[in-house]
Amino acid sequence: MFKELNRGIYKKIQLPEFGLQDRGVSPAGAMDLFAYESGNALLYNAPDNPALELIYPPRFMVVEEGFFILTGAKFSTVTLKKDERTIEVPHGSVIKAHAGWTLEFGPREYGFRTYLCWSNRKDLTIEGKERGSFDSIASWRDKDHKIRLIRGPEYKDLENPELFINEGWTITRETSDMGMRLSCGKKQLNLKTTGNMISEAVSDGTVQLTPKGPIVLLKHRQTVGGYPRVFNVISADVDLLAQYAPGQVLHFKEVTMEVAREVARLKNIEINKLRQY
């Protein structure tokens, strides 16, 4: 439906694909699964319909008539243009686009990754459907906007675990789709003992304590690791991490496994509501 007119930083994504981690292949998929799923839900797309994950979007040409929606990170202005005509594109609203128009993005207002979801179906009457603000559909998010986590398998080996919860941690430039390295200035997490450990399985949100400090693994991570797994960010909040950029500060909150399951349940309820909208 879209053709790139100039260079940008973006990629085509779908749902995570499980079943190959024993061969070293991570599930990958959309970094912010909630944003991706909510866009497809409002378009009545299949859950695994492809979308574009945008960091620095190019100008796009619409090459086929259809509907689209932008979710995730918000740009201050997004427009459809053709000749002297300009149409403002509201964030989180379904828009009908016609071939020959260009889609252009202004400065980013908040967030880090935007999702461009689309549908080429002609039998839909969905133009103008709105997702609403993120706050209105994020009943599952922590009320203090902290990132929630549970204890990891090697938590017991930490000498000062309270440091991770009580202090703010800055996302460093050593950050990618695989993971984000965190820093707390001169303060460091310490282990009770030092030595090598056998590589063990890791998952989305695993917090590994490396000699250079903690790393939170993200969706395009490796499948095993040889550093202590001291915490694990709950699955719902791994989506939130996708919208943080280097230089921003994270605050963490420890929760129980029961809370993690309840948060996941509430998140799925919100997606199902959008599918029934």
C-alpha positions as CSV (number, residue, x, y, z in Angstrom):
1,M,0.0,0.0,0.0
2,F,3.0,2.3,0.6
3,K,6.2,3.0,-1.3
4,E,9.3,4.7,0.2
5,L,10.2,8.0,-1.4
6,N,13.4,8.7,0.6
7,R,15.5,7.0,3.2
8,G,14.4,6.3,6.7
9,I,14.8,3.9,9.6
10,Y,12.0,1.4,9.7
11,K,11.2,-2.3,9.1
12,K,8.3,-4.6,8.4
13,I,7.2,-6.6,11.4
14,Q,4.6,-9.2,12.5
15,L,3.8,-11.2,15.6
16,P,6.6,-13.0,17.4
17,E,7.2,-16.5,16.0
18,F,7.8,-19.1,18.7
19,G,9.2,-22.6,18.4
20,L,12.8,-22.1,17.3
21,Q,14.5,-20.9,20.4
22,D,16.1,-24.3,20.9
23,R,17.9,-23.6,17.7
24,G,19.0,-20.1,18.8
25,V,16.3,-18.1,16.9
26,S,14.5,-15.5,19.0
27,P,10.7,-15.0,18.5
28,A,11.4,-11.3,17.6
29,G,8.3,-9.5,16.2
30,A,7.0,-6.1,17.1
31,M,8.9,-4.3,19.8
32,D,5.7,-2.8,21.2
33,L,3.2,-5.6,20.8
34,F,0.3,-3.7,22.3
35,A,0.7,-0.8,19.8
36,Y,0.9,-3.2,16.9
37,E,-2.0,-5.4,18.0
38,S,-4.3,-2.4,18.8
39,G,-3.7,-1.0,15.2
40,N,-4.5,-4.3,13.6
41,A,-7.6,-4.7,15.9
42,L,-9.2,-1.5,14.7
43,L,-8.6,-2.4,11.1
44,Y,-10.2,-5.8,11.6
45,N,-6.9,-7.3,10.4
46,A,-5.7,-10.8,11.3
47,P,-3.5,-10.7,14.5
48,D,-0.4,-11.5,12.4
49,N,-1.0,-8.9,9.6
50,P,2.3,-7.2,8.8
51,A,2.9,-3.6,9.7
52,L,5.8,-1.1,9.6
53,E,7.7,-0.2,12.7
54,L,9.0,3.3,12.3
55,I,11.8,5.1,14.1
56,Y,12.7,7.7,11.6
57,P,10.0,7.4,8.9
58,P,10.6,8.4,5.3
59,R,8.0,10.1,3.1
60,F,5.7,7.4,1.7
61,M,3.7,7.3,-1.5
62,V,0.3,5.7,-1.3
63,V,0.2,3.2,-4.2
64,E,-3.1,1.5,-3.5
65,E,-6.3,2.7,-1.9
66,G,-7.0,1.4,1.6
67,F,-7.2,2.2,5.3
68,F,-4.4,2.8,7.7
69,I,-3.7,3.8,11.3
70,L,-0.7,5.1,13.3
71,T,-0.2,3.8,16.9
72,G,2.7,3.8,19.3
73,A,5.0,6.9,19.3
74,K,3.2,10.0,18.2
75,F,4.5,12.7,15.8
76,S,3.4,16.3,16.3
77,T,2.1,16.4,12.7
78,V,1.4,13.8,10.1
79,T,-0.2,14.7,6.8
80,L,-1.4,13.3,3.6
81,K,-0.6,15.6,0.6
82,K,-1.4,15.8,-3.1
83,D,-0.8,18.8,-5.2
84,E,-2.0,21.8,-3.1
85,R,-4.2,19.7,-0.9
86,T,-3.3,18.7,2.7
87,I,-5.1,16.4,5.1
88,E,-4.1,16.2,8.8
89,V,-3.7,12.6,10.0
90,P,-4.8,12.2,13.7
91,H,-2.8,9.7,15.8
92,G,-4.7,6.5,16.6
93,S,-7.5,7.1,14.1
94,V,-8.4,5.0,11.0
95,I,-7.8,7.0,7.8
96,K,-8.8,6.2,4.2
97,A,-5.9,6.9,1.8
98,H,-6.1,7.1,-2.0
99,A,-3.3,6.2,-4.5
100,G,-1.1,9.1,-5.4
101,W,-1.1,10.9,-2.1
102,T,2.1,11.2,0.0
103,L,2.3,10.5,3.7
104,E,4.7,12.9,5.6
105,F,5.8,13.1,9.2
106,G,6.8,16.1,11.3
107,P,8.8,16.1,14.6
108,R,8.2,13.3,17.1
109,E,6.1,14.4,20.1
110,Y,6.6,11.4,22.4
111,G,7.7,7.7,22.3
112,F,10.3,6.0,20.1
113,R,8.6,3.5,17.8
114,T,5.5,4.2,15.7
115,Y,3.4,1.5,14.0
116,L,1.9,2.0,10.6
117,C,-0.8,-0.7,10.2
118,W,-2.9,-0.9,7.0
119,S,-5.7,-2.8,5.2
120,N,-6.4,-3.0,1.5
121,R,-9.9,-4.3,1.9
122,K,-12.5,-2.2,0.1
123,D,-15.6,-3.6,1.9
124,L,-14.9,-1.9,5.2
125,T,-16.7,1.1,6.7
126,I,-14.2,1.9,9.4
127,E,-12.9,5.4,8.5
128,G,-12.8,7.6,11.6
129,K,-12.6,4.8,14.1
130,E,-10.5,6.0,17.0
131,R,-8.3,4.1,19.4
132,G,-8.4,6.9,22.0
133,S,-5.5,8.1,24.0
134,F,-3.0,5.6,25.3
135,D,-4.1,6.4,28.9
136,S,-7.7,5.5,28.0
137,I,-6.8,2.0,27.0
138,A,-3.9,1.3,29.3
139,S,-5.7,0.2,32.5
140,W,-2.9,-2.4,32.8
141,R,-0.1,0.1,33.1
142,D,1.4,0.9,36.5
143,K,-0.3,4.0,38.0
144,D,3.1,5.5,38.9
145,H,4.5,4.7,35.4
146,K,7.1,2.4,36.7
147,I,8.4,-0.7,34.9
148,R,7.4,-3.8,36.8
149,L,9.5,-6.8,37.3
150,I,9.8,-10.1,39.2
151,R,12.9,-11.7,40.7
152,G,15.1,-13.7,38.4
153,P,16.8,-17.1,38.9
154,E,20.0,-15.5,40.2
155,Y,18.4,-12.8,42.3
156,K,19.7,-14.5,45.4
157,D,23.3,-13.8,44.3
158,L,22.7,-10.0,44.4
159,E,24.4,-8.2,47.2
160,N,22.4,-5.0,46.9
161,P,19.1,-5.7,45.0
162,E,17.4,-2.7,46.5
163,L,19.6,-0.4,44.4
164,F,17.8,-1.6,41.2
165,I,14.4,-0.7,42.7
166,N,15.2,2.5,44.7
167,E,17.2,4.3,42.1
168,G,16.6,5.7,38.6
169,W,18.5,3.9,35.7
170,T,19.5,5.8,32.6
171,I,19.3,4.0,29.2
172,T,22.7,4.3,27.6
173,R,23.5,4.5,23.9
174,E,24.4,0.8,23.9
175,T,20.8,0.1,23.1
176,S,19.2,-1.8,20.2
177,D,16.2,-4.1,19.4
178,M,18.2,-6.8,21.3
179,G,18.4,-5.0,24.6
180,M,19.2,-1.8,26.5
181,R,22.1,-1.3,28.8
182,L,21.4,0.7,32.0
183,S,23.6,3.0,34.1
184,C,23.1,4.4,37.6
185,G,26.2,6.7,37.5
186,K,28.9,5.5,39.9
187,K,26.5,3.2,41.8
188,Q,26.7,-0.5,40.8
189,L,24.9,-3.7,41.4
190,N,27.2,-6.2,43.1
191,L,27.2,-10.0,43.3
192,K,28.0,-11.8,46.5
193,T,30.4,-14.1,44.6
194,T,32.2,-13.9,41.4
195,G,32.8,-16.6,38.9
196,N,31.6,-18.2,35.7
197,M,28.1,-19.7,35.2
198,I,26.8,-22.1,32.6
199,S,24.8,-20.3,29.9
200,E,21.1,-20.5,30.6
201,A,17.8,-19.7,28.8
202,V,16.7,-16.0,28.7
203,S,13.5,-14.4,27.7
204,D,12.0,-11.0,26.8
205,G,12.6,-8.7,29.7
206,T,15.4,-10.7,31.3
207,V,17.8,-8.4,33.3
208,Q,21.3,-9.8,33.0
209,L,24.0,-8.4,35.2
210,T,27.2,-8.0,33.1
211,P,30.6,-6.7,34.2
212,K,29.6,-3.3,32.6
213,G,26.2,-3.2,34.4
214,P,22.7,-4.5,33.8
215,I,21.2,-5.1,30.4
216,V,17.4,-5.6,29.8
217,L,16.9,-8.0,27.0
218,L,14.2,-7.0,24.4
219,K,12.3,-8.8,21.7
220,H,15.2,-9.5,19.3
221,R,17.5,-10.9,22.0
222,Q,19.6,-14.0,22.0
223,T,18.1,-17.2,23.4
224,V,20.7,-18.1,26.0
225,G,23.1,-16.0,28.1
226,G,26.0,-16.6,30.5
227,Y,25.4,-13.7,32.9
228,P,23.2,-13.8,36.1
229,R,19.5,-13.2,35.5
230,V,18.8,-11.1,38.5
231,F,15.3,-9.7,37.5
232,N,12.8,-10.1,34.7
233,V,10.5,-7.3,33.4
234,I,6.9,-8.6,33.1
235,S,5.8,-9.3,29.6
236,A,3.3,-6.4,29.3
237,D,5.9,-3.8,30.4
238,V,8.4,-5.1,27.9
239,D,6.1,-3.4,25.4
240,L,6.5,-0.1,27.3
241,L,10.3,-0.3,27.1
242,A,10.1,-0.2,23.3
243,Q,9.0,3.5,23.6
244,Y,12.0,4.6,25.7
245,A,15.0,6.1,24.0
246,P,18.7,6.4,25.1
247,G,19.1,9.1,27.7
248,Q,15.7,8.5,29.4
249,V,15.5,7.3,32.9
250,L,13.6,4.1,34.0
251,H,12.2,3.4,37.5
252,F,11.4,-0.1,38.5
253,K,8.9,-1.8,40.8
254,E,9.0,-5.4,42.0
255,V,5.7,-7.3,41.8
256,T,4.6,-10.9,42.2
257,M,4.0,-13.5,39.5
258,E,0.3,-13.2,40.3
259,V,0.3,-9.5,39.5
260,A,2.2,-10.2,36.3
261,R,-0.5,-12.6,35.2
262,E,-3.2,-10.2,36.1
263,V,-1.6,-7.4,34.1
264,A,-1.3,-9.6,31.1
265,R,-5.0,-10.5,31.4
266,L,-6.0,-6.9,31.5
267,K,-3.9,-6.0,28.5
268,N,-5.6,-8.8,26.5
269,I,-9.0,-7.5,27.5
270,E,-8.2,-4.0,26.1
271,I,-7.1,-5.6,22.8
272,N,-10.3,-7.6,22.6
273,K,-12.4,-4.5,23.3
274,L,-10.8,-2.8,20.3
275,R,-11.5,-5.9,18.1
276,Q,-15.2,-5.6,19.0
277,Y,-15.4,-1.8,18.5
